[in-house]
Amino acid sequence: MIRYAGPQAEPPAPGPNEGRNSAVALSYDEGDDAPRVVAKGYGQLADTIVRNAREHGLYVHESPELVGLLMQVNLDAHIPPQLYTAVAELLAWLYRLESREVPTLPGAAPVPTLPGAAPTPAA
């Protein structure tokens, strides 16, 4: 589960769900053309998406700007090319994070230790 906005992302116009909790889950499998929106919702559904992601050890990062943009993508659709760079930057960062090569982003949920991952060195 990711929430991230790159510099080229512009938030959508305010709508009826403005101010409500929202969440979008992305999935990317080798061979896919681009990441896909696999879950999205507002309010209690958003809370359930985030809770399920955390229960499954998935990374959760907050970025209301990108979530707003991704909420416009149809469920099970690939993200649009305009968001490739922003999402690719976050995915690359996540891969490095999983191998403990980068520090945690401010505002990010704690990252669980992945099976087979090297222990985090003491500060």
Backbone as JSON Lines, residues from 0, in Angstrom:
{"i":0,"aa":"M","n":[0.86,-1.16,0.0],"ca":[0.0,0.0,0.0],"c":[0.9,1.21,0.0]}
{"i":1,"aa":"I","n":[0.74,2.07,-0.99],"ca":[1.6,3.24,-1.05],"c":[0.79,4.5,-1.27]}
{"i":2,"aa":"R","n":[1.31,5.57,-0.72],"ca":[0.74,6.89,-0.94],"c":[1.92,7.84,-1.12]}
{"i":3,"aa":"Y","n":[2.09,8.34,-2.32],"ca":[3.26,9.16,-2.63],"c":[2.92,10.07,-3.79]}
{"i":4,"aa":"A","n":[3.42,11.28,-3.79],"ca":[3.21,12.18,-4.93],"c":[4.53,12.75,-5.39]}
{"i":5,"aa":"G","n":[4.78,12.67,-6.67],"ca":[5.97,13.26,-7.25],"c":[5.71,14.72,-7.61]}
{"i":6,"aa":"P","n":[6.76,15.42,-8.03],"ca":[6.61,16.85,-8.29],"c":[5.65,17.17,-9.43]}
{"i":7,"aa":"Q","n":[5.44,16.25,-10.37],"ca":[4.56,16.54,-11.49],"c":[3.1,16.27,-11.18]}
{"i":8,"aa":"A","n":[2.8,15.68,-10.04],"ca":[1.42,15.32,-9.71],"c":[0.64,16.55,-9.25]}
{"i":9,"aa":"E","n":[-0.56,16.73,-9.8],"ca":[-1.43,17.82,-9.38],"c":[-2.69,17.22,-8.77]}
{"i":10,"aa":"P","n":[-3.09,17.67,-7.58],"ca":[-4.28,17.1,-6.95],"c":[-5.53,17.44,-7.74]}
{"i":11,"aa":"P","n":[-6.53,16.56,-7.69],"ca":[-7.79,16.83,-8.39],"c":[-8.58,17.92,-7.68]}
{"i":12,"aa":"A","n":[-9.6,18.43,-8.36],"ca":[-10.47,19.45,-7.75],"c":[-11.2,18.84,-6.56]}
{"i":13,"aa":"P","n":[-11.5,19.65,-5.53],"ca":[-12.23,19.13,-4.37],"c":[-13.56,18.51,-4.79]}
{"i":14,"aa":"G","n":[-13.94,17.44,-4.12],"ca":[-15.18,16.75,-4.44],"c":[-15.94,16.4,-3.17]}
{"i":15,"aa":"P","n":[-16.98,15.58,-3.3],"ca":[-17.82,15.25,-2.15],"c":[-17.09,14.46,-1.06]}
{"i":16,"aa":"N","n":[-15.98,13.81,-1.41],"ca":[-15.24,13.02,-0.41],"c":[-14.06,13.79,0.17]}
{"i":17,"aa":"E","n":[-13.94,15.08,-0.16],"ca":[-12.86,15.91,0.35],"c":[-12.85,15.88,1.87]}
{"i":18,"aa":"G","n":[-11.7,15.61,2.46],"ca":[-11.56,15.59,3.91],"c":[-11.8,14.23,4.54]}
{"i":19,"aa":"R","n":[-12.32,13.27,3.79],"ca":[-12.54,11.93,4.32],"c":[-11.26,11.11,4.17]}
{"i":20,"aa":"N","n":[-11.06,10.14,5.06],"ca":[-9.95,9.22,4.9],"c":[-10.08,8.55,3.55]}
{"i":21,"aa":"S","n":[-8.97,8.35,2.88],"ca":[-8.98,7.63,1.61],"c":[-7.72,6.78,1.53]}
{"i":22,"aa":"A","n":[-7.81,5.71,0.78],"ca":[-6.66,4.81,0.62],"c":[-6.73,4.15,-0.74]}
{"i":23,"aa":"V","n":[-5.55,3.91,-1.29],"ca":[-5.42,3.21,-2.56],"c":[-4.31,2.19,-2.4]}
{"i":24,"aa":"A","n":[-4.55,0.98,-2.86],"ca":[-3.52,-0.07,-2.84],"c":[-3.11,-0.35,-4.28]}
{"i":25,"aa":"L","n":[-1.8,-0.43,-4.49],"ca":[-1.25,-0.74,-5.8],"c":[-0.58,-2.09,-5.76]}
{"i":26,"aa":"S","n":[-0.57,-2.75,-6.91],"ca":[0.14,-4.01,-7.06],"c":[0.95,-3.95,-8.34]}
{"i":27,"aa":"Y","n":[2.15,-4.49,-8.28],"ca":[2.98,-4.56,-9.49],"c":[3.63,-5.92,-9.54]}
{"i":28,"aa":"D","n":[3.37,-6.65,-10.6],"ca":[3.97,-7.95,-10.8],"c":[4.9,-7.89,-12.0]}
{"i":29,"aa":"E","n":[5.99,-8.64,-11.94],"ca":[6.91,-8.7,-13.06],"c":[6.12,-9.07,-14.31]}
{"i":30,"aa":"G","n":[6.35,-8.35,-15.37],"ca":[5.63,-8.6,-16.61],"c":[4.44,-7.67,-16.81]}
{"i":31,"aa":"D","n":[3.99,-7.0,-15.73],"ca":[2.92,-6.01,-15.88],"c":[3.45,-4.8,-16.63]}
{"i":32,"aa":"D","n":[2.57,-4.15,-17.38],"ca":[2.96,-2.93,-18.07],"c":[3.2,-1.79,-17.08]}
{"i":33,"aa":"A","n":[2.42,-1.77,-16.01],"ca":[2.51,-0.72,-14.99],"c":[1.8,-1.23,-13.74]}
{"i":34,"aa":"P","n":[2.03,-0.58,-12.6],"ca":[1.28,-0.96,-11.39],"c":[-0.22,-0.8,-11.62]}
{"i":35,"aa":"R","n":[-1.0,-1.61,-10.9],"ca":[-2.46,-1.58,-11.01],"c":[-3.06,-1.16,-9.68]}
{"i":36,"aa":"V","n":[-4.21,-0.5,-9.75],"ca":[-4.99,-0.18,-8.56],"c":[-5.79,-1.42,-8.2]}
{"i":37,"aa":"V","n":[-5.49,-2.02,-7.05],"ca":[-6.16,-3.27,-6.66],"c":[-7.17,-3.07,-5.54]}
{"i":38,"aa":"A","n":[-7.16,-1.91,-4.9],"ca":[-8.17,-1.59,-3.88],"c":[-8.16,-0.08,-3.7]}
{"i":39,"aa":"K","n":[-9.34,0.47,-3.44],"ca":[-9.44,1.9,-3.15],"c":[-10.75,2.16,-2.45]}
{"i":40,"aa":"G","n":[-10.76,3.2,-1.62],"ca":[-12.0,3.52,-0.93],"c":[-11.85,4.7,0.01]}
{"i":41,"aa":"Y","n":[-12.99,5.12,0.54],"ca":[-13.08,6.23,1.48],"c":[-13.62,5.74,2.82]}
{"i":42,"aa":"G","n":[-13.37,6.5,3.86],"ca":[-13.95,6.23,5.17],"c":[-13.57,4.88,5.74]}
{"i":43,"aa":"Q","n":[-14.57,4.1,6.16],"ca":[-14.31,2.8,6.78],"c":[-13.62,1.85,5.81]}
{"i":44,"aa":"L","n":[-13.96,1.92,4.53],"ca":[-13.29,1.06,3.56],"c":[-11.81,1.41,3.48]}
{"i":45,"aa":"A","n":[-11.48,2.69,3.5],"ca":[-10.08,3.11,3.5],"c":[-9.35,2.58,4.73]}
{"i":46,"aa":"D","n":[-9.99,2.67,5.88],"ca":[-9.39,2.16,7.12],"c":[-9.15,0.65,7.01]}
{"i":47,"aa":"T","n":[-10.08,-0.07,6.41],"ca":[-9.93,-1.52,6.23],"c":[-8.78,-1.84,5.29]}
{"i":48,"aa":"I","n":[-8.64,-1.08,4.21],"ca":[-7.54,-1.29,3.26],"c":[-6.21,-1.12,3.97]}
{"i":49,"aa":"V","n":[-6.06,-0.05,4.75],"ca":[-4.81,0.21,5.46],"c":[-4.55,-0.87,6.51]}
{"i":50,"aa":"R","n":[-5.57,-1.23,7.28],"ca":[-5.42,-2.27,8.3],"c":[-4.99,-3.6,7.67]}
{"i":51,"aa":"N","n":[-5.64,-3.98,6.57],"ca":[-5.27,-5.24,5.9],"c":[-3.84,-5.19,5.37]}
{"i":52,"aa":"A","n":[-3.44,-4.05,4.84],"ca":[-2.07,-3.92,4.35],"c":[-1.08,-4.12,5.49]}
{"i":53,"aa":"R","n":[-1.32,-3.47,6.61],"ca":[-0.41,-3.6,7.75],"c":[-0.4,-5.02,8.3]}
{"i":54,"aa":"E","n":[-1.58,-5.65,8.37],"ca":[-1.66,-7.04,8.86],"c":[-0.87,-8.0,7.98]}
{"i":55,"aa":"H","n":[-0.73,-7.66,6.7],"ca":[0.02,-8.51,5.78],"c":[1.47,-8.05,5.6]}
{"i":56,"aa":"G","n":[1.9,-7.12,6.45],"ca":[3.29,-6.68,6.42],"c":[3.63,-5.79,5.24]}
{"i":57,"aa":"L","n":[2.62,-5.17,4.63],"ca":[2.86,-4.29,3.49],"c":[3.17,-2.88,3.98]}
{"i":58,"aa":"Y","n":[3.97,-2.19,3.22],"ca":[4.36,-0.83,3.55],"c":[3.19,0.13,3.31]}
{"i":59,"aa":"V","n":[2.96,1.03,4.25],"ca":[1.91,2.05,4.12],"c":[2.58,3.41,4.23]}
{"i":60,"aa":"H","n":[2.41,4.23,3.22],"ca":[2.97,5.59,3.23],"c":[1.86,6.57,2.89]}
{"i":61,"aa":"E","n":[1.81,7.69,3.59],"ca":[0.74,8.66,3.37],"c":[1.15,9.74,2.39]}
{"i":62,"aa":"S","n":[0.32,9.94,1.4],"ca":[0.47,11.04,0.45],"c":[-0.91,11.37,-0.11]}
{"i":63,"aa":"P","n":[-1.61,12.28,0.54],"ca":[-2.96,12.62,0.09],"c":[-3.03,13.06,-1.37]}
{"i":64,"aa":"E","n":[-1.97,13.71,-1.87],"ca":[-1.98,14.19,-3.24],"c":[-2.06,13.03,-4.23]}
{"i":65,"aa":"L","n":[-1.2,12.04,-4.06],"ca":[-1.22,10.92,-5.0],"c":[-2.45,10.05,-4.8]}
{"i":66,"aa":"V","n":[-2.88,9.88,-3.57],"ca":[-4.1,9.11,-3.33],"c":[-5.26,9.75,-4.08]}
{"i":67,"aa":"G","n":[-5.36,11.08,-4.02],"ca":[-6.42,11.78,-4.75],"c":[-6.37,11.51,-6.24]}
{"i":68,"aa":"L","n":[-5.17,11.48,-6.79],"ca":[-5.02,11.18,-8.22],"c":[-5.37,9.73,-8.52]}
{"i":69,"aa":"L","n":[-4.89,8.82,-7.67],"ca":[-5.13,7.4,-7.91],"c":[-6.59,7.01,-7.71]}
{"i":70,"aa":"M","n":[-7.32,7.78,-6.9],"ca":[-8.75,7.49,-6.72],"c":[-9.52,7.65,-8.03]}
{"i":71,"aa":"Q","n":[-8.94,8.37,-8.98],"ca":[-9.58,8.58,-10.27],"c":[-9.34,7.41,-11.24]}
{"i":72,"aa":"V","n":[-8.41,6.52,-10.89],"ca":[-8.09,5.37,-11.73],"c":[-9.09,4.25,-11.41]}
{"i":73,"aa":"N","n":[-9.62,3.61,-12.45],"ca":[-10.57,2.52,-12.25],"c":[-9.91,1.36,-11.51]}
{"i":74,"aa":"L","n":[-10.7,0.67,-10.72],"ca":[-10.23,-0.51,-10.0],"c":[-9.73,-1.54,-11.01]}
{"i":75,"aa":"D","n":[-8.59,-2.14,-10.73],"ca":[-7.92,-3.15,-11.55],"c":[-7.34,-2.58,-12.84]}
{"i":76,"aa":"A","n":[-7.29,-1.25,-12.95],"ca":[-6.68,-0.61,-14.12],"c":[-5.23,-0.24,-13.8]}
{"i":77,"aa":"H","n":[-4.41,-0.2,-14.84],"ca":[-3.02,0.24,-14.68],"c":[-3.01,1.75,-14.43]}
{"i":78,"aa":"I","n":[-2.0,2.2,-13.68],"ca":[-1.88,3.63,-13.43],"c":[-1.57,4.33,-14.75]}
{"i":79,"aa":"P","n":[-1.94,5.6,-14.89],"ca":[-1.67,6.32,-16.14],"c":[-0.2,6.71,-16.25]}
{"i":80,"aa":"P","n":[0.28,6.9,-17.48],"ca":[1.69,7.26,-17.69],"c":[2.13,8.5,-16.92]}
{"i":81,"aa":"Q","n":[1.22,9.43,-16.67],"ca":[1.59,10.65,-15.94],"c":[2.06,10.35,-14.52]}
{"i":82,"aa":"L","n":[1.72,9.19,-13.97],"ca":[2.12,8.85,-12.61],"c":[3.27,7.85,-12.56]}
{"i":83,"aa":"Y","n":[3.77,7.42,-13.72],"ca":[4.84,6.43,-13.75],"c":[6.05,6.86,-12.93]}
{"i":84,"aa":"T","n":[6.52,8.08,-13.15],"ca":[7.75,8.53,-12.48],"c":[7.57,8.56,-10.96]}
{"i":85,"aa":"A","n":[6.47,9.12,-10.5],"ca":[6.24,9.22,-9.05],"c":[6.17,7.84,-8.42]}
{"i":86,"aa":"V","n":[5.43,6.93,-9.03],"ca":[5.28,5.59,-8.46],"c":[6.57,4.8,-8.61]}
{"i":87,"aa":"A","n":[7.28,4.95,-9.73],"ca":[8.55,4.24,-9.93],"c":[9.58,4.67,-8.89]}
{"i":88,"aa":"E","n":[9.63,5.96,-8.58],"ca":[10.57,6.44,-7.56],"c":[10.27,5.81,-6.21]}
{"i":89,"aa":"L","n":[9.0,5.72,-5.87],"ca":[8.64,5.13,-4.59],"c":[8.92,3.63,-4.58]}
{"i":90,"aa":"L","n":[8.6,2.94,-5.67],"ca":[8.87,1.5,-5.73],"c":[10.36,1.22,-5.62]}
{"i":91,"aa":"A","n":[11.18,2.01,-6.31],"ca":[12.64,1.83,-6.21],"c":[13.1,2.06,-4.78]}
{"i":92,"aa":"W","n":[12.56,3.1,-4.14],"ca":[12.91,3.37,-2.74],"c":[12.49,2.21,-1.85]}
{"i":93,"aa":"L","n":[11.29,1.65,-2.09],"ca":[10.81,0.52,-1.29],"c":[11.71,-0.7,-1.44]}
{"i":94,"aa":"Y","n":[12.16,-0.98,-2.66],"ca":[13.05,-2.12,-2.86],"c":[14.35,-1.93,-2.07]}
{"i":95,"aa":"R","n":[14.88,-0.7,-2.07],"ca":[16.09,-0.43,-1.28],"c":[15.79,-0.53,0.21]}
{"i":96,"aa":"L","n":[14.63,-0.05,0.63],"ca":[14.24,-0.12,2.04],"c":[14.14,-1.57,2.5]}
{"i":97,"aa":"E","n":[13.55,-2.42,1.67],"ca":[13.42,-3.83,2.04],"c":[14.78,-4.48,2.25]}
{"i":98,"aa":"S","n":[15.79,-3.99,1.55],"ca":[17.13,-4.53,1.75],"c":[17.91,-3.68,2.75]}
{"i":99,"aa":"R","n":[17.2,-2.75,3.4],"ca":[17.75,-1.9,4.47],"c":[18.88,-1.0,3.99]}
{"i":100,"aa":"E","n":[18.78,-0.52,2.76],"ca":[19.81,0.35,2.21],"c":[19.51,1.84,2.4]}
{"i":101,"aa":"V","n":[18.27,2.19,2.8],"ca":[17.92,3.6,2.96],"c":[17.2,3.8,4.28]}
{"i":102,"aa":"P","n":[17.25,5.01,4.84],"ca":[16.51,5.28,6.07],"c":[15.01,5.39,5.79]}
{"i":103,"aa":"T","n":[14.22,5.28,6.85],"ca":[12.77,5.38,6.73],"c":[12.36,6.82,6.45]}
{"i":104,"aa":"L","n":[11.38,7.01,5.56],"ca":[10.85,8.33,5.26],"c":[10.09,8.89,6.46]}
{"i":105,"aa":"P","n":[10.15,10.2,6.69],"ca":[9.35,10.8,7.76],"c":[7.86,10.56,7.48]}
{"i":106,"aa":"G","n":[7.11,10.25,8.52],"ca":[5.68,10.05,8.38],"c":[5.28,8.66,7.94]}
{"i":107,"aa":"A","n":[6.26,7.81,7.71],"ca":[5.96,6.45,7.25],"c":[5.7,5.54,8.44]}
{"i":108,"aa":"A","n":[4.86,4.56,8.22],"ca":[4.61,3.55,9.25],"c":[5.87,2.72,9.42]}
{"i":109,"aa":"P","n":[6.11,2.15,10.61],"ca":[7.27,1.29,10.79],"c":[7.25,0.14,9.79]}
{"i":110,"aa":"V","n":[8.42,-0.19,9.29],"ca":[8.52,-1.26,8.31],"c":[8.87,-2.55,9.03]}
{"i":111,"aa":"P","n":[8.07,-3.6,8.83],"ca":[8.37,-4.86,9.49],"c":[9.62,-5.49,8.9]}
{"i":112,"aa":"T","n":[10.3,-6.29,9.71],"ca":[11.46,-7.02,9.2],"c":[10.95,-8.1,8.28]}
{"i":113,"aa":"L","n":[11.48,-8.13,7.08],"ca":[11.05,-9.11,6.09],"c":[11.81,-10.41,6.28]}
{"i":114,"aa":"P","n":[11.17,-11.54,6.02],"ca":[11.88,-12.82,6.14],"c":[13.12,-12.81,5.25]}
{"i":115,"aa":"G","n":[14.22,-13.2,5.81],"ca":[15.47,-13.26,5.06],"c":[16.2,-11.94,4.95]}
{"i":116,"aa":"A","n":[15.62,-10.84,5.46],"ca":[16.27,-9.54,5.39],"c":[17.34,-9.44,6.47]}
{"i":117,"aa":"A","n":[18.38,-8.71,6.15],"ca":[19.44,-8.49,7.13],"c":[18.91,-7.64,8.27]}
{"i":118,"aa":"P","n":[19.35,-7.9,9.51],"ca":[18.89,-7.08,10.63],"c":[19.32,-5.64,10.46]}
{"i":119,"aa":"T","n":[18.52,-4.72,10.98],"ca":[18.85,-3.3,10.93],"c":[20.0,-3.02,11.88]}
{"i":120,"aa":"P","n":[21.08,-2.36,11.39],"ca":[22.2,-2.06,12.28],"c":[21.79,-1.09,13.38]}
{"i":121,"aa":"A","n":[22.39,-1.23,14.54],"ca":[22.11,-0.34,15.67],"c":[22.65,1.04,15.37]}
{"i":122,"aa":"A","n":[21.9,2.07,15.77],"ca":[22.32,3.46,15.51],"c":[23.36,3.9,16.5]}
